[in-house]
């Protein structure tokens, strides 16, 4: 388990110069590690500023379908 798995993944892609368009999908709206906390909006902004290949962050919910619509739109924009 990694608290900031998507962020770590994007950092590794940048380090290896992999420029594949990337969407983060998560079930969490707040991420924490020790006393440090970040909201999904904060991570989204951080990723937009630092990763050229980042397309966006989607909050997954098994009880709602909005995440599917957002994913389809993002994929259509590629």
C-alpha positions in Angstrom: 0.0 0.0 0.0 1.3 3.4 -1.0 -0.4 6.6 0.4 0.5 8.6 -2.7 0.7 5.7 -5.2 -0.4 7.7 -8.3 1.9 10.6 -7.4 4.9 8.2 -7.0 4.0 6.5 -10.2 4.0 9.8 -12.1 7.4 10.8 -10.5 8.8 7.5 -11.7 7.5 7.9 -15.2 9.0 11.4 -15.3 12.3 10.1 -14.0 12.4 7.4 -16.7 11.1 9.9 -19.4 7.9 8.0 -20.1 5.4 10.5 -21.6 2.4 8.3 -21.8 -0.9 10.2 -21.1 -1.9 9.2 -17.5 -5.1 9.3 -15.5 -5.1 8.6 -11.8 -8.1 6.6 -10.5 -8.6 6.4 -6.8 -11.3 5.7 -4.2 -9.9 8.1 -1.7 -10.6 11.9 -1.4 -8.0 12.5 1.3 -4.5 11.0 1.3 -2.3 10.9 4.4 1.1 9.7 5.4 2.0 10.3 9.1 0.8 13.8 10.0 0.9 14.9 6.3 -2.5 15.1 4.5 -3.4 16.1 1.0 -6.9 16.3 -0.6 -7.5 14.8 -4.0 -7.9 18.4 -5.3 -4.4 19.3 -3.9 -2.9 16.2 -5.5 -4.6 17.1 -8.8 -3.1 20.6 -8.8 0.3 19.2 -7.8 0.2 16.8 -10.7 -1.0 19.4 -13.2 2.0 21.6 -12.3 4.6 18.9 -12.3 3.7 16.3 -14.9 3.3 17.0 -18.6 1.6 13.6 -19.3 -0.9 13.9 -16.4 -4.6 14.2 -17.7 -6.5 14.2 -14.4 -7.7 12.5 -11.3 -10.9 10.5 -11.0 -12.6 9.5 -7.7 -14.0 6.0 -8.2 -17.3 5.1 -6.5 -19.0 1.7 -6.7 -22.4 3.3 -6.0 -22.1 6.2 -8.5 -21.5 6.4 -12.3 -20.1 9.9 -12.6 -16.5 8.6 -12.5 -17.2 6.5 -15.6 -18.5 9.5 -17.5 -15.5 11.5 -16.5 -13.2 8.7 -17.6 -14.9 8.4 -21.0 -14.6 12.1 -21.5 -10.9 12.2 -20.6 -10.2 9.2 -22.9 -12.1 10.9 -25.7 -9.9 14.0 -25.3 -6.7 12.1 -25.9 
